[in-house]
Amino acid sequence: MALQIVSVVAGEELPSGTPYESVNPARPAQTVATVLLAGADDFAGACRAASAAQREWARVPAPVRGRVIASIGRLVEANTEALARLVTEEIGKPYAEALGEVREIVDTCDFFLGEGRRLYGQTVPSEMPDKSLFTFRVPVGVAAVVTAGNFPVAVPSWYLVPALLCGNAVVWKPAEYAAASAHALYRLFAAAGLPDGVLNLVFADGDQTYAGLDRALGEGTVQKVGFTGSSAVGRAVGELCGRHLQSPCLELGGKNPMVVMPDADLDLAAEGALFSGFGTAGQRCTSLGTVIVHEDVHDEFLRRFTEAVRDAKVGDPNGDVLYGPLLDHKFAERYEEYLGWIQPHHTVLPGPVGRMDGDGLYYHPVVVDGVRPGDRLFLEETFGPIVGVTTFSTLDEAIDLANRPGYGLSSSIYTTDPKAVFRFREGVSAGMVSVNNSTSGAEAHLPFGGNGKSGNGSRQSGMWVLDQFTRWQAMNWDYSGRLQKAQMDVTEITPDLGFRL
């Protein structure tokens, strides 16, 4: 029986809205949840509720907030299998991957529970006597967080956990096609004891979310926006925030390159390309876009890679498969557009192209050899199970090809040459670099984020995300009993600059 889900604002359910059905992409006739989508007024109202609750939450000592984060982690851990099963049912992610996604929430909580005791400021020496200088981290206020559904519970935790730890209130708008997973995660957060209004859940479509966010920014009830999604929508969010003199945290798309050097372990490279190119059906922001392989090993790498793709299992995400269905009908339709970018000069491997037989949104894996730097398949993100292959002759050429699409999220190089590793690291524009590893697989305590069309340089995860959800406040305390003027009332010690030995 389908779940019935509504938005929750200040602890109260919103009883009305436009019905939307979240379906199981493996069996599209099955409705997982019926969700009532809220409007722009509801979103703006949620931001006002968060603003009203935030100040009291910020007064809770940071170590105590850290204990709440610890409780969230333990609750998620205790409900791992149930949450993972729901993720598999709602978005078609293989169960083994879904378990890993839930584990990432626990890892994130484990990291940040201690940050409640490490929201350090500094004590800074003054240039004048009887005066002390300090810096403090202070919460930004209310964070409006909009997330995609390809990682419906892990990626939201990258925002929610540090934002709440730092003393902010949050309005979270998850993807409507992953509503059941989001609602389950919200319930686990609420069970940890968060006061009403500190975390608010709003289901809405993109247009209503944008309109509500515009209103909230104008009313001054949102001080930070976090967005995970496409580069096109991220650009619109960035423009909106810029009009209000705010800098959002943007985690956008990617066209992630993998460079295979002539000395690479080709079996390892093929394994990495298989996982990063086709895991989660190629629907990760860090999914492999193009393999840039040295011309001397191109044929042998391609043989091993296509064999691995041919042998991979695609099907029921509850089984032992490389990937399951695409996330939703709209992603399937868009992916079929990408398949139309295949040109006569391309060689398509290893076999059939397009949708598989049956009801589910299953698609054949596609390797496209011979992509050129001017091809759409080379330049643009292709969200689905398709990987391009091209060749290079020098490392400088490979770096140029890696940077050509203008994204800058993740990258990878396979080589045994340390000099090549560091030249690649220095030259590539990506925010993340893997060596002899795939383009996917972030750990919860390293900075995650991209540059160019992949983001605005903001970073999630680890201690680096604290700069997204706090602002630095400087304080000077003069206890001399007189007005001391910086740069003017400073003791001078006169050197003898003419001294010579």
C-alpha positions as CSV (number, residue, x, y, z in Angstrom):
1,M,0.0,0.0,0.0
2,A,1.4,3.4,-1.0
3,L,2.5,5.8,1.7
4,Q,0.7,9.1,2.1
5,I,3.2,11.9,2.7
6,V,3.0,15.6,3.3
7,S,5.3,18.5,4.2
8,V,6.1,19.2,7.8
9,V,6.7,22.8,9.0
10,A,7.3,23.6,12.7
11,G,6.3,20.1,13.6
12,E,2.9,20.4,11.9
13,E,1.8,18.5,8.8
14,L,0.6,20.6,5.9
15,P,-2.7,18.9,5.0
16,S,-3.2,20.2,1.4
17,G,-1.3,20.3,-1.8
18,T,-1.1,19.0,-5.4
19,P,-0.9,15.2,-5.5
20,Y,2.2,13.6,-6.9
21,E,3.0,9.9,-7.2
22,S,6.5,8.6,-6.5
23,V,6.8,5.3,-8.3
24,N,9.1,2.3,-8.2
25,P,11.2,2.6,-11.4
26,A,11.8,-1.1,-11.5
27,R,8.0,-1.6,-11.6
28,P,6.5,1.8,-12.7
29,A,3.0,0.6,-12.1
30,Q,3.7,0.5,-8.4
31,T,3.3,3.7,-6.5
32,V,5.6,3.9,-3.5
33,A,4.2,7.1,-2.1
34,T,1.6,9.8,-2.9
35,V,2.9,13.1,-1.8
36,L,1.1,16.5,-1.6
37,L,3.3,19.1,-3.2
38,A,3.3,22.5,-1.4
39,G,3.3,25.9,-3.0
40,A,5.6,28.9,-2.9
41,D,3.6,30.4,0.1
42,D,4.2,27.2,2.0
43,F,7.9,27.3,1.3
44,A,8.3,30.9,2.3
45,G,6.2,30.1,5.5
46,A,8.5,27.3,6.3
47,C,11.5,29.7,6.1
48,R,9.7,32.1,8.5
49,A,9.1,29.2,10.9
50,A,12.7,28.2,10.7
51,S,13.8,31.8,11.4
52,A,11.6,31.9,14.5
53,A,13.1,28.7,15.8
54,Q,16.8,29.3,14.9
55,R,17.8,31.7,17.7
56,E,16.9,29.3,20.5
57,W,18.6,26.4,18.8
58,A,21.7,28.5,18.4
59,R,21.7,29.1,22.2
60,V,22.0,25.3,22.8
61,P,25.7,24.7,23.6
62,A,27.5,23.3,20.6
63,P,28.6,20.1,22.4
64,V,25.0,19.4,23.2
65,R,24.0,19.9,19.6
66,G,26.8,17.4,18.8
67,R,25.1,14.9,21.0
68,V,21.9,15.3,19.0
69,I,24.0,14.6,15.9
70,A,25.3,11.5,17.6
71,S,21.7,10.4,18.3
72,I,20.8,10.9,14.6
73,G,23.7,8.7,13.7
74,R,22.6,5.9,16.1
75,L,19.0,6.1,14.9
76,V,20.0,5.8,11.3
77,E,22.3,3.0,12.1
78,A,19.6,1.1,13.9
79,N,17.3,1.6,10.9
80,T,19.9,0.9,8.2
81,E,18.1,-2.0,6.5
82,A,14.7,-0.4,6.5
83,L,16.0,2.8,5.1
84,A,18.1,1.1,2.4
85,R,15.2,-1.0,1.3
86,L,13.1,2.1,0.9
87,V,15.8,3.8,-1.2
88,T,16.0,0.7,-3.4
89,E,12.3,0.5,-3.9
90,E,11.8,4.2,-4.6
91,I,14.8,5.0,-6.9
92,G,16.0,1.6,-8.0
93,K,19.4,1.8,-6.5
94,P,20.9,-1.7,-5.9
95,Y,20.5,-2.7,-2.3
96,A,24.2,-3.1,-1.7
97,E,24.7,0.5,-2.9
98,A,21.8,1.7,-0.8
99,L,23.3,0.1,2.3
100,G,26.5,2.1,1.5
101,E,24.5,5.3,1.1
102,V,23.0,4.8,4.5
103,R,26.4,4.1,6.0
104,E,27.6,7.4,4.7
105,I,25.0,9.2,6.9
106,V,26.3,7.4,9.9
107,D,29.9,8.3,9.0
108,T,28.9,11.9,8.5
109,C,27.3,12.0,12.0
110,D,30.3,10.2,13.5
111,F,32.6,12.9,12.2
112,F,30.4,15.9,13.1
113,L,29.4,14.8,16.6
114,G,32.9,15.7,17.7
115,E,32.9,19.0,15.8
116,G,30.4,20.2,18.5
117,R,33.4,20.4,20.8
118,R,35.7,21.8,18.1
119,L,33.9,24.8,16.7
120,Y,37.1,26.6,17.5
121,G,37.8,30.3,17.2
122,Q,41.2,31.9,17.9
123,T,42.8,34.1,20.4
124,V,44.9,36.6,18.4
125,P,47.7,38.8,19.7
126,S,47.1,42.5,19.6
127,E,49.6,45.1,18.4
128,M,48.8,47.2,21.5
129,P,49.1,46.4,25.3
130,D,46.1,45.6,27.4
131,K,44.0,44.5,24.5
132,S,43.0,41.1,23.3
133,L,41.6,39.9,19.9
134,F,39.3,37.0,19.3
135,T,37.5,35.2,16.5
136,F,34.3,33.2,16.8
137,R,32.3,31.0,14.4
138,V,28.6,32.0,14.4
139,P,25.7,30.3,12.6
140,V,24.5,31.9,9.4
141,G,20.9,31.6,10.5
142,V,18.5,29.7,8.2
143,A,19.7,27.4,5.5
144,A,17.4,26.4,2.6
145,V,18.6,23.1,1.2
146,V,17.4,21.7,-2.1
147,T,18.6,18.2,-3.0
148,A,18.4,15.7,-5.9
149,G,17.2,12.1,-5.6
150,N,20.0,10.1,-7.0
151,F,21.5,10.0,-3.4
152,P,18.2,10.7,-1.6
153,V,19.5,10.3,2.0
154,A,23.3,10.5,1.9
155,V,23.8,13.9,0.1
156,P,21.1,15.6,2.2
157,S,23.0,14.6,5.3
158,W,26.0,16.4,4.0
159,Y,24.0,19.6,4.3
160,L,21.6,18.9,7.2
161,V,24.2,17.5,9.7
162,P,26.7,20.3,9.7
163,A,24.1,23.0,9.3
164,L,22.2,21.8,12.4
165,L,25.4,21.2,14.4
166,C,26.5,24.8,13.7
167,G,23.3,26.2,15.2
168,N,21.3,26.8,12.1
169,A,17.7,26.0,11.3
170,V,16.9,24.3,8.0
171,V,14.2,24.1,5.4
172,W,14.8,21.0,3.3
173,K,13.2,20.5,-0.2
174,P,14.1,17.0,-1.4
175,A,13.3,15.6,-4.9
176,E,9.7,14.7,-5.2
177,Y,10.5,11.4,-6.9
178,A,12.4,10.4,-3.8
179,A,9.8,11.7,-1.3
180,A,9.4,8.5,0.7
181,S,13.1,8.2,1.4
182,A,13.3,11.8,2.3
183,H,10.4,11.6,4.7
184,A,11.9,8.6,6.4
185,L,15.2,10.4,6.9
186,Y,13.3,13.4,8.3
187,R,11.5,11.2,10.8
188,L,14.9,9.8,12.0
189,F,16.2,13.3,12.5
190,A,13.1,14.4,14.4
191,A,13.3,11.4,16.6
192,A,16.7,12.6,17.8
193,G,15.0,15.4,19.7
194,L,15.3,18.4,17.4
195,P,12.9,21.2,18.5
196,D,10.0,22.0,16.2
197,G,10.9,24.4,13.4
198,V,14.6,23.6,13.5
199,L,14.3,21.2,10.6
200,N,11.4,21.6,8.2
201,L,10.5,19.4,5.3
202,V,8.8,20.9,2.2
203,F,7.8,18.9,-0.9
204,A,7.3,21.1,-3.9
205,D,8.1,21.2,-7.6
206,G,10.9,23.3,-9.0
207,D,8.9,26.4,-10.0
208,Q,7.2,26.7,-6.7
209,T,10.4,26.1,-4.8
210,Y,12.2,28.9,-6.8
211,A,9.3,31.3,-6.2
212,G,9.2,30.5,-2.5
213,L,12.9,30.9,-2.2
214,D,12.8,34.2,-4.0
215,R,10.2,35.4,-1.5
216,A,12.1,34.1,1.5
217,L,15.4,35.8,0.4
218,G,13.5,39.0,0.0
219,E,11.9,38.7,3.4
220,G,15.3,38.0,5.0
221,T,14.4,34.6,6.4
222,V,17.1,32.7,4.5
223,Q,20.8,33.4,5.0
224,K,22.3,30.4,3.1
225,V,21.1,28.3,0.2
226,G,22.5,24.8,-0.5
227,F,21.6,23.2,-3.9
228,T,22.5,19.8,-5.4
229,G,21.4,19.3,-9.0
230,S,22.0,20.3,-12.6
231,S,24.4,23.0,-13.7
232,A,21.5,24.8,-15.5
233,V,19.3,25.0,-12.4
234,G,22.4,25.8,-10.2
235,R,23.1,28.8,-12.4
236,A,19.6,30.1,-11.8
237,V,19.9,29.5,-8.1
238,G,23.3,31.3,-8.1
239,E,21.8,34.3,-9.9
240,L,18.9,34.5,-7.5
241,C,21.2,34.4,-4.5
242,G,23.5,36.9,-6.0
243,R,20.7,39.4,-6.3
244,H,20.4,39.2,-2.5
245,L,24.2,39.3,-2.0
246,Q,24.4,35.7,-0.9
247,S,26.8,33.0,-2.0
248,P,25.1,29.6,-2.2
249,C,26.7,26.2,-1.8
250,L,26.3,24.6,-5.2
251,E,27.1,21.0,-6.0
252,L,26.3,20.5,-9.6
253,G,26.9,18.2,-12.6
254,G,30.0,16.7,-13.9
255,K,31.7,15.4,-17.1
256,N,34.3,13.5,-15.2
257,P,37.4,12.3,-17.0
258,M,39.5,9.2,-16.5
259,V,43.0,9.3,-18.0
260,V,44.6,5.9,-18.7
261,M,48.4,6.2,-19.1
262,P,50.5,3.7,-21.1
263,D,51.9,2.2,-17.9
264,A,48.5,1.7,-16.3
265,D,47.2,-1.5,-14.9
266,L,44.6,-2.0,-17.6
267,D,42.5,-4.6,-15.7
268,L,42.3,-2.2,-12.7
269,A,41.4,0.7,-15.0
270,A,38.7,-1.3,-16.7
271,E,37.2,-2.2,-13.3
272,G,37.3,1.4,-12.2
273,A,35.7,2.6,-15.5
274,L,32.9,0.0,-15.1
275,F,32.1,1.0,-11.6
276,S,32.3,4.8,-12.1
277,G,30.7,4.7,-15.5
278,F,27.8,2.4,-14.9
279,G,27.3,2.2,-11.1
280,T,24.0,3.8,-10.1
281,A,23.2,3.5,-13.8
282,G,25.6,6.4,-14.5
283,Q,23.4,8.7,-12.5
284,R,26.0,10.1,-10.1
285,C,27.4,13.6,-10.3
286,T,30.8,11.9,-10.1
287,S,30.0,9.3,-12.8
288,L,32.6,8.7,-15.5
289,G,32.0,10.8,-18.6
290,T,34.9,10.1,-20.9
291,V,37.9,7.7,-20.7
292,I,40.9,9.5,-22.2
293,V,43.2,6.6,-23.0
294,H,46.7,6.6,-24.4
295,E,46.8,5.6,-28.1
296,D,49.3,2.8,-27.4
297,V,47.0,1.0,-25.1
298,H,43.6,2.1,-26.5
299,D,42.7,-1.2,-28.2
300,E,43.7,-3.4,-25.3
301,F,41.9,-1.2,-22.7
302,L,38.8,-1.0,-24.9
303,R,38.7,-4.8,-25.2
304,R,38.9,-5.3,-21.5
305,F,36.5,-2.6,-20.7
306,T,33.8,-3.7,-23.2
307,E,34.2,-7.3,-22.0
308,A,33.6,-6.2,-18.4
309,V,30.5,-4.2,-19.5
310,R,29.2,-7.1,-21.5
311,D,29.5,-9.4,-18.5
312,A,27.9,-7.0,-16.1
313,K,24.5,-7.8,-14.8
314,V,21.7,-5.2,-15.1
315,G,18.3,-5.8,-13.5
316,D,16.3,-6.1,-10.3
317,P,18.1,-3.8,-7.8
318,N,17.3,-6.3,-5.0
319,G,19.7,-8.8,-6.7
320,D,23.4,-8.9,-7.3
321,V,23.6,-6.4,-10.2
322,L,25.8,-3.6,-11.4
323,Y,22.9,-1.3,-11.7
324,G,19.1,-1.2,-11.8
325,P,16.6,1.1,-13.5
326,L,16.9,4.8,-14.2
327,L,15.6,7.0,-11.4
328,D,12.4,8.2,-12.9
329,H,10.5,8.6,-16.2
330,K,11.8,12.1,-16.7
331,F,15.4,10.8,-16.5
332,A,14.6,8.0,-18.9
333,E,13.2,10.4,-21.4
334,R,16.2,12.7,-21.1
335,Y,18.6,9.8,-21.5
336,E,17.0,8.8,-24.7
337,E,17.8,12.3,-26.0
338,Y,21.5,11.7,-25.1
339,L,21.5,8.5,-27.1
340,G,20.5,10.7,-30.1
341,W,23.9,12.4,-29.8
342,I,25.6,9.3,-31.1
343,Q,27.1,10.1,-34.5
344,P,28.2,8.1,-37.6
345,H,31.9,8.5,-36.7
346,H,31.3,6.8,-33.3
347,T,31.7,3.1,-32.7
348,V,29.1,1.8,-30.3
349,L,29.9,-1.1,-28.0
350,P,29.3,-3.7,-26.6
351,G,25.8,-4.5,-28.1
352,P,22.2,-3.2,-28.0
353,V,21.4,0.4,-27.3
354,G,18.3,1.7,-25.6
355,R,15.6,0.4,-23.3
356,M,15.6,-3.2,-22.3
357,D,12.5,-5.4,-22.7
358,G,10.0,-5.3,-19.8
359,D,8.2,-2.7,-17.7
360,G,11.1,-1.3,-15.7
361,L,13.2,1.7,-16.7
362,Y,16.1,-0.5,-17.5
363,Y,18.6,0.6,-20.2
364,H,21.5,-1.2,-21.9
365,P,25.0,0.0,-21.0
366,V,26.7,1.9,-23.9
367,V,30.3,2.5,-24.6
368,V,31.0,5.0,-27.4
369,D,34.4,4.9,-28.8
370,G,35.9,7.6,-31.1
371,V,34.3,10.6,-29.4
372,R,35.8,13.9,-30.5
373,P,36.4,17.1,-28.5
374,G,33.6,18.9,-30.4
375,D,31.0,16.2,-29.8
376,R,28.1,16.8,-27.5
377,L,28.8,13.4,-26.0
378,F,32.3,14.7,-25.1
379,L,31.3,18.2,-23.9
380,E,28.0,17.7,-22.0
381,E,26.9,15.7,-19.0
382,T,25.1,12.5,-19.9
383,F,23.1,11.4,-16.9
384,G,22.8,7.6,-17.6
385,P,24.7,4.4,-18.5
386,I,26.8,5.8,-21.3
387,V,30.6,6.3,-21.4
388,G,32.7,7.9,-24.1
389,V,36.2,6.9,-25.1
390,T,38.9,9.0,-26.8
391,T,42.7,8.9,-27.2
392,F,45.7,11.1,-26.5
393,S,49.4,11.0,-27.2
394,T,50.9,13.2,-24.5
395,L,50.0,14.0,-20.9
396,D,49.6,17.7,-21.7
397,E,47.0,16.7,-24.4
398,A,45.2,14.5,-21.9
399,I,45.0,17.3,-19.3
400,D,43.7,19.6,-22.0
401,L,41.0,17.1,-23.0
402,A,40.1,16.5,-19.3
403,N,39.5,20.2,-18.9
404,R,37.8,20.9,-22.2
405,P,34.2,20.4,-21.2
406,G,34.4,23.1,-18.6
407,Y,33.2,21.0,-15.6
408,G,35.4,20.5,-12.7
409,L,34.0,18.0,-10.2
410,S,35.9,14.7,-10.2
411,S,38.7,13.2,-12.2
412,S,40.9,10.1,-12.2
413,I,44.3,8.9,-13.6
414,Y,45.6,5.4,-13.8
415,T,49.4,5.2,-13.9
416,T,52.5,4.0,-11.9
417,D,54.4,7.2,-12.6
418,P,54.4,9.6,-9.6
419,K,55.6,12.4,-11.9
420,A,52.5,11.9,-14.1
421,V,50.3,11.9,-11.1
422,F,51.5,15.3,-9.8
423,R,51.5,16.9,-13.3
424,F,47.9,15.7,-13.7
425,R,46.9,16.9,-10.3
426,E,48.4,20.3,-10.9
427,G,46.8,20.7,-14.4
428,V,43.3,19.3,-14.0
429,S,40.5,21.7,-13.0
430,A,38.6,19.2,-10.9
431,G,38.0,19.7,-7.3
432,M,38.7,16.0,-6.7
433,V,41.4,13.7,-8.1
434,S,41.7,9.9,-7.8
435,V,44.8,8.0,-8.6
436,N,44.4,4.3,-9.6
437,N,40.8,4.7,-8.4
438,S,37.5,5.5,-10.0
439,T,35.9,9.0,-10.3
440,S,33.3,8.0,-7.7
441,G,33.7,7.1,-4.1
442,A,33.8,10.1,-1.7
443,E,34.7,9.6,1.9
444,A,32.8,11.6,4.5
445,H,35.8,13.5,5.9
446,L,37.3,14.9,2.7
447,P,36.1,18.1,1.0
448,F,33.6,17.3,-1.8
449,G,32.8,19.8,-4.5
450,G,33.7,21.2,-7.9
451,N,34.6,24.2,-10.0
452,G,33.4,25.7,-13.3
453,K,30.1,24.2,-14.4
454,S,30.3,21.8,-11.5
455,G,30.0,24.4,-8.8
456,N,31.2,27.7,-7.4
457,G,34.1,26.4,-5.4
458,S,32.1,25.7,-2.3
459,R,32.9,22.4,-0.5
460,Q,30.9,19.9,1.5
461,S,32.0,17.3,4.0
462,G,34.7,17.3,6.5
463,M,35.8,20.4,8.4
464,W,35.7,22.4,5.2
465,V,31.9,22.5,5.1
466,L,31.8,24.5,8.4
467,D,32.7,27.6,6.4
468,Q,29.4,27.2,4.5
469,F,27.3,27.2,7.6
470,T,29.2,29.6,9.9
471,R,30.5,33.1,9.5
472,W,33.6,34.4,11.2
473,Q,33.0,37.1,13.8
474,A,36.0,39.2,15.1
475,M,36.0,40.8,18.5
476,N,38.6,43.2,20.1
477,W,38.6,43.8,23.8
478,D,40.5,46.8,25.1
479,Y,40.9,46.9,28.9
480,S,43.6,49.6,29.0
481,G,41.1,52.2,30.1
482,R,42.0,54.6,27.3
483,L,41.3,54.8,23.5
484,Q,44.0,53.0,21.6
485,K,43.9,53.6,17.9
486,A,45.0,50.7,15.6
487,Q,48.0,51.5,13.3
488,M,48.5,54.9,15.2
489,D,49.1,54.1,18.8
490,V,51.5,51.3,18.2
491,T,54.9,51.2,20.0
492,E,57.8,51.5,17.6
493,I,61.1,49.8,18.1
494,T,63.7,51.7,16.0
495,P,66.3,49.5,14.3
496,D,69.7,50.7,13.2
497,L,69.3,49.8,9.5
498,G,72.7,51.3,8.7
499,F,74.5,48.8,10.8
500,R,77.1,46.7,8.9
501,L,79.6,44.1,10.1
